[in-house]
Amino acid sequence: MQRKQRLSRNTAYFIPYMLWIVLFVIAPVLLLIYQSFFDINGQLTLANYQTYFSSNTYLMMTLNSVWYAFLITLATLIISYPTAYVLNETKHPQLWLLLIIMPTWINLLLKAYAFIGIFSQAGIANQFLSFIGIGPKQLLFTNFSFIFVAAYIQIPFMVLPIYNSISELNPSYVNASRDLGATNWQTFSKVIFPLTLPGVKAGIQAVFIPSLSLFMLTRLIGGNKVITLGTAIEEHFLTTMNWGMGSTIGVVLIIAMVIIMLLTGGGKRRTRKGLTK
């Protein structure tokens, strides 16, 4: 009797979750795939995929998207790993984590406009450059400003999984490494980093995948000098009204995201196997 009640209770919890997945994940993806097989006139065709894979413009746009996503992820990782490591050593890490997470509560558009003011000719950044004698520079609408702002926005999503991995690390492994005469660098490279690699991979997923499809920042911060697949999707859906081509690019992005998840998945299982050898 208790088993039946428990089963019915689990089923009741499971149904809303499945409805959410079906309505807001599976159904939109299926609609996107379906729409990708129609041209601008509503005719069933494979021309969208043929155009995408035969066009140098779309292929270069794809390379640009991957390259900028890589740079954003790399910059975010370089900043986030030391930050998470230092947070784990502080007395009140939850407080510092809260301060890192708080910017995510602010709307992305508001943050973008705040950085427009900071990087403008009369902004704080150029005022500081003038103060130290360098003089005002063109900071806004550059690749640097785009990568800087995108990395700033993504930092909390990289810090959190890395911090969780570091905080769950058994200190006895680190102590054993030092007792055996390992240097700080050897302890980090051979013990700490491999054991926290699952958090790094989770952070890479959380940053790289959204960075592939950025479009608002490319306009507001990059000044359309940075062209990505997200920008192309926006153009096809809102300007040219070629929903079929926009859906095709969306399908390509989904496939790329799945590939990234497969490449960065299974970290804990491989780490455990390495420790048992």
Secondary structure, DSSP 8 states (H G I E B T S, - for coil): -HHHHHHHHHHHHHHHHHHHHIIIIIHHHHHHHHHTTB-TTS-B-SHHHHHHHH-HHHHHHHHHHHHHHHHHHHHHHHHHHHHHHHHHHSS-HHHHHHHHHGGGGS-HHHHHHHHHHHHSTTSHHHHHHHHTTS-----TTSHHHHHHHHHHHHHHHHHHHHHHHHHTS-HHHHHHHHHTT--HHHHIIIIIHHHTHHHHHHHHHHHHHHHHT--HHHHHTTTTSS--HHHHHHHHHHTS--HHHHHHHHHHHHHHHHHHHHHT--HHHHHHHHHH-
